């Protein structure tokens, strides 16, 4: 359950109302949410495969910069060239699917995780959110994205909440 205070922060971070958020999956160094768990089916009935959703604008900005620099292509090449990395990434995909299935089965997205898993690198935001939510050692490419963005908070909260 998302508390009213967390909902206010998340909506300020996103600049819009949150959809389908079930709980905070991770908090940044300042204590504010930066990843939420999202239901596999939104309130309007739409299937939503992105279970872990990155909300912090500082984190999303840092990841967006990586995407703009071509890091997705680099990681895709590593994935194509390294069978061990490919195996670990496929395991991350399976873990993601199992966790989402616990939230509810949605036929339209059965077998589909997010971020391009298990064979592609499609969205670094999702991979970073996955790594933050479940911890290091589960998604090797998500861990790599976190290494590349470093301390995205810069020691300051992304939004200042006023009561």
ABEGO torsion letter per residue (X at the ends): XBBAAAAAAAAAAAGBBBBGBABBABBBAAGBBABBBBBABBAAGBBBABABBBABAAAAAAAAAAAAAGAAAAAAAAAAABAAAAAAAAAAAAAAAAAAAAAEBBAAABGBBBGGOAABBABAAAAAAAAAAAEBGABAAAAAAAAAAEBAAGGBBABBBBX
